[in-house]
Amino acid sequence: MSDLAARAAQLDAADPLAAFRERFLPAPDVVAYLDGNSLGRPPAAAAQRLDRFVREEWGAGLIRGWTGDGPGGPWMQWPERVGDRIAAAALGAAPGQTVVADSTTVLLYKLARAAVDAAGPGRREIVFDEGDFPTDRYVLEGIAAERGCVLRPIRGAAPERVAEAVGPGTALVLLSHVSYHSGLRTDAATITRIAHDSGAALLLDLCHSVGVLPLELDAWGVDLAVGCTYKYLCGGPGSPAFGYVRRDRQDTLRQPVQGWMGRRDPFEMGPGYVPAAGVRGVVSGTPPILAMVPLLAGLDLLEEAGIAAVQAKAEALTGFAIELVDAWLAPLGVRLATPREAQWRGGHVMLRREGFRELLPRLWERGVIPDFREPDGIRIGPSPLSTSFAEVHAGLAVLRELLAGDTPAGGVRAARTAG
Ligand SMILES: *Cc1c(COP(=O)(O)O)cnc(C)c1O
């Protein structure tokens, strides 16, 4: 056994979370699943929970489920109940500030619009990272057109950049806590303070940090936050998003999609929209109950493991990936685009090299599944509860083999294979 393979085996033997891997459904042809930051694996219990829900709660309970007392409580209350579970397990947020609803994109729109509208006519600027995930940028473009706002792009989410960009005209700062691309983690407490010092609201996108890093939304004083549940929270493809509105902002923020499910007493069905008290007003239409069922299985696992242990393993997994990159891949021209200091990383590492686009399908053919991001990046996202150190070792060993097998004119060969 090579030194690095032995190290992987040692790390797995000492891993307090190792047994959680068995709690996920197997994927027999997969050698290394390195894309848990894009779509988490299914907890085995998700299949049982879905089956039981369909038969017992939907099938036998029928319409009574909305108000009746099923095992998870009335479906009407799921947005807040499941939101509070996410808040307690992963967000560092007290109850009553988080709901599950919509998609991240739609919640981004609703909360960003609410913040811009609340800022008043003197504040018309929106600060954001020009390298942020596309949906975040597109949503802001739409809001700017709709509300006559000016977009102020910055490069990256570092506090210095934010400080240079905000001012008396800033309504909103929207940034990702962990960059979907580089994996760089920003200092959320500091950027919140900078936004607040200028009188602006901060909306934090948590898609790449929720469920892998401990968050402290209440302590940081973040105004608003959104995040995915299908990445580290393992809610399944298209599972709904969550939105957080700090308690003392709930009375003054009005989101623009006024639907009956966010109204005070929806079944009154009366004239005129009156928002429900508290964070419930973020909900618009009928909550996606069925799509929350697998998420409950993901939350069970996270609650059992504890976010601190998950973060410790994320740090060890990404640290080990970086060791392998240094030993094997750097000599083959691969650059690490993620910080080496663990405190500035999230749960994934970004590797860059020309030709990675053509290489990705060859990795997938070999059962090694990371993803590709423009222009030349392969992201390695080993989700802590479902990934072993041996898996990271095996996956990067295949990447090394494919790169080493390419001649100096390897780009040409790879392109021909892909074509
Ligand atoms: C994954 C991700 C999204 C996804 O938005 P959807 O509406 O679920 O498609 C949004 N923002 C960031 C930063 C992401 O990483």
The ligand as an SDF file (V2000), in Angstrom:
LIG
                    3D

 15 15  0  0  0  0  0  0  0  0999 V2000
  -27.0330   25.7690   -6.0630 C   0  0  0  0  0  0  0  0  0  0  0  0
  -27.1670   27.2600   -5.9260 C   0  0  0  0  0  0  0  0  0  0  0  0
  -28.3710   27.9080   -6.2320 C   0  0  0  0  0  0  0  0  0  0  0  0
  -29.5180   27.1010   -6.7740 C   0  0  0  0  0  0  0  0  0  0  0  0
  -30.6960   27.8010   -6.9820 O   0  0  0  0  0  0  0  0  0  0  0  0
  -31.9770   26.9440   -7.4310 P   0  0  0  0  0  0  0  0  0  0  0  0
  -33.0750   27.9220   -7.4380 O   0  0  0  0  0  0  0  0  0  0  0  0
  -32.1380   25.8330   -6.4590 O   0  0  0  0  0  0  0  0  0  0  0  0
  -31.6990   26.3870   -8.7860 O   0  0  0  0  0  0  0  0  0  0  0  0
  -28.4520   29.2750   -6.0120 C   0  0  0  0  0  0  0  0  0  0  0  0
  -27.3850   29.9800   -5.5490 N   0  0  0  0  0  0  0  0  0  0  0  0
  -26.2060   29.3790   -5.2690 C   0  0  0  0  0  0  0  0  0  0  0  0
  -25.0540   30.1710   -4.7470 C   0  0  0  0  0  0  0  0  0  0  0  0
  -26.0620   27.9990   -5.4640 C   0  0  0  0  0  0  0  0  0  0  0  0
  -24.9000   27.4010   -5.2110 O   0  0  0  0  0  0  0  0  0  0  0  0
  1  2  1  0
  2  3  1  0
  2 14  2  0
  3  4  1  0
  3 10  2  0
  4  5  1  0
  5  6  1  0
  6  7  2  0
  6  8  1  0
  6  9  1  0
 10 11  1  0
 11 12  2  0
 12 13  1  0
 12 14  1  0
 14 15  1  0
M  END
$$$$
